[in-house]
Amino acid sequence: QVTLVESGGGVVEDGGSLRLSCAASGRPYSRTVMGWFRQAPGKGREFVALIRARGTSQLYADSVKGRFTISRDNPKNIMYLQMNSLKAEDTALYYCAWSEQYTTDQSTYDIWGQGTQVTVAS
């Protein structure tokens, strides 16, 4: 049984920072592509960032490039999303997910966490 559990969400002021964590268990963590997605109220879920198994390359949505940093600690089976210079439009439920493909296509991500809420107060 594979599980992903997100944590680290909360309420932060505009311009502030948060670090999200995604803990994985149940399968060989090191051979996957992992990604972060988010869903704002009234909107569809969108891609945020992804990282290869060995952390050798990352991909970011244009809206977060230069502000967010994705990383992973394979020995600990944890992925992180460091979010700096947060804006009101970053308010959303953030999900981590697992894919065998290096892609932003959500349909290829077959394991999802429950999400952690990030609220940026302007």
N, C-alpha and C positions, 0 to 999 in steps of 0.2 A: 504494500500500500504506500503510494507516494503522497507526501504532504508538503505543502509550502505554507509558511506562516509569516505574514508581514507584521512589522511593528515599527514604532517610531513616529507615527503620525501625531498631529496635535494642532493647536491653534498658535499661530505666530503672526507677528506684525509684518506689514509690508516692508520688504527689504531684509527680512530676517532669514535664518537658516534652519534647516532640519536635516537629520540623517535617517533615512528609512533603512530597515533591515528586512531581509527575506531569508528565513531559515528553511533549509531543505532536508528531508529525511526520506529514507525508504528505497533509494536507488543510487547507483554510482553517480555521484554529483558531478564529477570532474569531466564527464563526456557530454555535457549538454550546453546548449545556448540558452541563456536566461535573459528575460526582458522585463521591463517595467512598462505598464500601461496605466492610463488614468481615465476616469469618467467623471465629468463635471455634471452638476444638476441639469437635467433637461437635454443633455447632449449624449452622443454616442461615445463609446470607449475609443481612445486613441493611443497610438504608440508614443512612448516617451524615450526609451533607451534600451539597448541590448548589448550583451557582451558574450564573447566566445568562451568556451570552456576554460582555456588557459589564460583568459584575460588579455590575449594578445591583440585584440581589436575590439573597438566599440563603435556604436552608431547611435546618433542622437536625432531627435526631432528638431527641426529648425527653431521651434519656439523655446527650447530649453538649452540649446547649444551655447556653450560658454558660461552657463550658470549651474548646470547639473553635471555631476560626475558619477558614472557607474563603475563599480568595482566588485570583485569577488574574492573571498578567502576560501579556497578549495579545501584545505585541511579542516576548516571549521564548518564547511557546508553552508556558508552564509554569503549572500549578495547584498550590496549596499547601494543606496542612491543618496549621494550628498547633494543637497539642494540649497543653493545660495541665491541671494538677491531675489527672494521670492516675491511674486506679484499676486494681486487678487485673482488674476486669471489662472493661477496655478491651483486654485482651490478645486479639489476633486477627491474622489476615492481612488487610491493608488493600489494597483494590483501587481504582483510579480507572477511570472509564468515561465513555462519551460517548453522549449522546442528542440527538435533534432536538426532544425534548419536555421541557417543564418539569414533571417528574414524579418521584416516588420509586419508581415501578414499574420493577423491574429488567428486565422483559421488553422495555422500550423502549430499553434501553442495548445497542447493538449492537457496540461496540468496547470491549475490556477489556484492561487491563494484566495482568502476571503476578503482581502483588502484592508487598507488602513486609511483613515480619513485625514486629509490635510486641509486646513482652513487658514487662509491668509486674510487677516483683517486689515482693511485699508483705512 
